[in-house]
Amino acid sequence: MAESINEPNKKLNLVGRLHRAITACKKVKHNIDKKNIKMLDAYASGYYKSEIHASDPHPLNLIDRAVSIWIPYLVGGYPKIIISPKINLALTPFANVFQMSLNQLLKEMKFDSRTLRPAVLNSLFSQGIVKTATDKAGTFKFKGYFAQYGIPFSEVVSDCNYIFDITAKTREQYEFEGDEYYIPTDEAKEEFSKFADKITPDFKLYGDKAPKEVTNPNRIAYNELKNYTRFIDLWLPKEKVIITILPPEKGVTKILRTVNYNGPVFGPYDVLTYKNFPESTIPIPPIYSLMELDAAINCLYSKARNQAERLKKVGVGATGNKEDLETARDCRDGDMLLLTNPDNVKELTLGGVVPEIYDFIAFSLNQYSEQGGNLYTTGGRKAQAKTLGQEELMMSNASRTLNDMAQSVHKFASSIAEKLAFELWNNPTMQIKTIRELPGGIQIPKLYNQLEQEGRFTDFYLDIQMYSMQKMSPEQKLQRMMQILTGWILPTAPMAAQQGQQLNVPAITKELSTYMDIETDSWFLTENPQNQQMNLMGSYQPMGQGNGQQQMSTKTKSSDQRFGASEADNQNNKLAQLNSQNKSQNEGY
């Protein structure tokens, strides 16, 4: 029946036309999938093979070197979400609560390690694809009725399972977009009970698709604990629905499930790419441009290694000079030899690396670095310029290339965060507890749920704080903190004091010492020594001289006489001298 769908004279329904489009998409992607497997195989560098074949050596894994430089720069930590009201500033307090709740949700999901980082890694070899929605988590009883509840999720979709409209020039022109996935057959029959007779187990060969084709090169099949069936979810932008169907080879032209979608305008899928081809949505991944150089450099390195292995030094001599040769062979370092004919005994070097190979390898490595956007400069591997100014210029150009990639990752992550925020907003069962810290160390517990919402979802603007996804070392954080402290906060401290803002010196010291791994708590006294001295003076009252507060006041008034003393100041001086004399006399008693 699957073949009859493709007959030109047969009138096709929606699912039949989608089946034909899915088949065409897989045919177009067939050659691309082969190249992706080749790139992944170079990245693995033979690790998953039974043995490293001498016919295909890969001693210098330049693909791994590029990935190790790009990944920490593009995604190194949790993205910090910023939510603010678009117009109505009265919604600011709730925006702060919503912001803390969404950031808490990302941490609970381990969004950086489970979603964002794998997607960015995929984007270097093909394209990074993430699907965001709400998944069924269970049921609960409410007023005698059972209801389902779900939790938002963002899962990475492999490029080999991604399905899209190949006729579109841009993603905005897609008429459909979706992905293939497997679920247990028994659960599928229960979920789609009307089509239970059409749902049959699929034999899934382990290693039939990338990247599993790399991790299982021998294509070893295995029996899973459960039977699984393959399904396809398709997002139809014009109809604003998500439908579930069976693959074309099943021959079932029925829609198993239809879900209305009222989320963000571009649908549940996000795609991360860096280099696009005109009038095509199939990108050219960054790793692809390094493959030829990786192969060439490894070929040269293998040639140089073979030449080095053939290097040998031997002693030679003329025929009939056997005794001299044996004497030279048996001697030790530093021995004095008596030879009949020393000119006939020589050392000969055979083989060795051709010097020109070194030059070409160095040239190829330099081209590799430039092809990747000055990889060595970005990765801090070595200086490539003779002067500091030239090196800073090269770093600026390298940063420009990487910043363009980082901007793509930023937009990608922001779009996913917006979808997660929408799912959180429309989920009536989600409750997130957070703690808001106020100046002075005050902590206020906050609870987010649908009952606490203010305004509408469209009243808020969501973004990710720039550079929050770039991981910094403690030294880098300390350097940036000192820059903002000495470059801005301290110079503006007097102005801030006039506005009622005071620097919390112990808190600043504690945070700086944390990044320097130095304990500074014992450096501070619990009370000001000057205040302690004043308290001691106030507790002692010389006979006939009033209380301690009067004495402190007297000393305070006489402290500024260096600017010119008045008559009252002279009187205060005399009084202070008299107090000092009385104190000395009392101490003498």
C-alpha positions, 0 to 999 in steps of 0.5 A: 500500500505504501507504493500505491501512495506514490502513484501519480494518478491516485488522489492523495489525502494530507497524510499521503502527501506528507508521506511523499514529502517525507520520503523526498526529504530522506532522499535529499539528506542521504548524501548529507548524512554520509558526510556527517557520519564521516565527520563524526568518525574523524571526531571519534578517531577510531575509538569505537572500532575494534582496532585502529587500522594502519591504513587509515591513521589519525594521529593528530585529531584536529577535529577534536581540537577545534571542538575543544576550543569552540564548545567552552566559548559558545556554551560553558554554563547556565544561561541567565534569563532576564524577564522584564515588563514591556510597558507596564512597570507595575508588573516588575515585582512579578517579573522578578518572581517569574524570572527566578522561577524560570531560572530555577526550572532550567537548573532543575532540568539541567538545561545546559548539560542535557539540552544546550551543550549537546545541541551546540555540539550537533551544530558543529557537525550538522545542525542543532535541533531542539524540540520544546513542549510539555510532556505527560508526567502522571495523573492526579485526583481533583474533586473526584476526577482524575486529571493529567499533569505535565512538565515542560521539556526541551529535548535534542533531536538528532539531525538524522531524525529531523524532517523538514520541507525541502522545497522551502528557501527559509525556515519561515516558509516551511509547510511542515517540520517534525521528527521521528522517535520511538515509544514502547509499542504497548504504550502506543497502543494504549495512547492511540487505542483507535489505531491499535491494530495498525501499530506494530513493533519496528525492528530497530537495528542498533547502528543503522543511523548516525551517530550510532553508525560510528559507535557501532561500526560492526552493526551489532543488533540487539534485543531490547527489553520492550518492543518499540514502534516508530512515530512521526510528529509534524508541526504544520505552521499554517494550520497551527497544529501538531499531528502524529502519524506513522512512517510512510513504510507503514502505509497508514494514511491516518492522523493518529493525534492532533494537538492545537498549538498556540505557542510562539509563532515559529513552532516547537522546534529550534534549529541552530546553524552558522553557515547557510547556503543561498535558497536552502535550509540545509546548512554547511557545518563548521567542521566540514571546512576543516575535514580536508586539512585534517586529512592532509595534515595527518597524511603528512604527519604519517609520512614523516613518522614513517621516515623517522621510523626508518632512520638508522645510524650504522658503522661502515668500513672498507673490506679487509678492515675487520679488526678496526670495525670490531674494535670500534663496535666493542668500545665504550664512550670515551675510550681511546682506540688504536686503529690501523686505518681510522679513515676507513671507519665511518658512521653512516646515517640512513633514512630520516625525515625530509626537512621540507615536510616540516615546513609544509606541516607548519603551513597546513596547521596555520591554514587550519587555524585560519580556516577555523577563525584563528583557532590557536589564538582563540584557544590560547594555544600560542602567539601567532604575531611578533608584537603585542599589538599584532596579537591583539588585532588577530585576537580581535578578528578571531573574536569577531568570528566566534562572536558571530557564532555566539550570537547564533547560540544566544538567539537559539537559547533565547528562543528555547527559553521563551518556549519553556516560559510559555509552557510554564505560564500555561501549566496549571499544576506547576509550582516553583519555590524560590528565595529572593535575596534583598540587600542586607542579607534578607531572604524572602521566600517566593512561590510561583504558580498560575494563581500568582500570575499578573498580566498576560504572557505577552506583557513581558520581554524575555532575553538571556544575559549576554556572555552568561553562557561563557564559562569563566575561571576564578581568575577571570571572574576576579579580574572582571570584578576588580575592573568594575570595582576600580573602574566604576564603583570606587570612583562613583562611591561619593556620588552613590553615598549622596544618594544613600548607597553605601559600599558593603566592604565586608561583603566585597572582601568576602566575594573577592577572597572566595575567588582568590581562595584566601580566608579573610574573616580573621582580618576584621575586628568585630568593633572599631578600635576607636569606638572601643577606646571612646567607650573606655574613656566614657566609662571612667569619670574623673572626680568633678569632671562630668560624664564621659559624653561631655569629655568626648564632646570636648575632645571632639571640639578641640580636634580641628584646631589645626584649621585655626583656633577660636577663643572657644577652642582655646578654652576647650584646649585648656579643659582638655589639658586639665582632664589629662592632668587629672587622669594622670594623677588618678592613674598615679593613685 
